[in-house]
Amino acid sequence: MATILYGRVSTAEQTVGHQRIQAEKAGFSFDYVLFDVGVSGLSVPLRERPEGRRLFDLLRHGDVLVVR
């Protein structure tokens, strides 16, 4: 069983570090950390984002997915 953090950064206010720190403060530790940087969440479906595709390749039944 793996714990995976998936995030997306598309504005100056969002950062990979901030999102990861917030998830870790909530008690999570991660086997995989995936972020799509500079990819719109409105116009690009998750399966079409580079790390979104990787997420679907990695994710297995019983895994924990954390989305910040």
N, C-alpha and C positions, 0 to 999 in steps of 0.2 A: 504494500500500500504506500503510495507516494502522496506528498502534499505539494501542490503546484500553485504558485501565484501567477495570475495573469493580469496585466494592466496595459493601459494605453495612455500615451502622452501626446497631446496634439496642441496644447497651448503653453504659453510661458509660465502660467501659474501651476501647471502640473509638472511633477518631476518623478523620475523613477525612484530616487532615494526616499522622497517623502512618502510615496505610496508603500514602499517596502517597510519603512520604519513604522508606519501606522499599523500595518498588518502584523508585524512582529510584536508591537505593543499589545495587540489583541491576543497574543499568546501563540501565534503560529511560528513554526520553523519550516523551511522549505527544502525540498529535494530539487525542485526546478523553479526558476524565476524567468518568466517570459514577458517581454514588453514590446509592444508595437509603438514605435516613436514616429511621430509625424504622419500618422495614418488616421483619417477621419472615421469616427464611429458612426456618423450619419450616412455617409455615402459608400462606405466599404464594409460589406458584411464580414463577420468574424471569420468565416471559412476562407475568405479571400485575402485576409491579412497574413503576412509572412509568419508571424509568431502564432497567429490564430490557427493556421494550418498545422503548425508544429504541435500546438496544444491538442488538437484532435488526434494526432499521431501518438502522443504520449499518454493521454487520458485513458484509464482503465477502470472497470467496475471496482468500486471500493476505494478509489482515490479520493482525496479531498481537494476540491478546487476552490481557491480563494480569489475573488475578484474585487479589486478595490475601486 
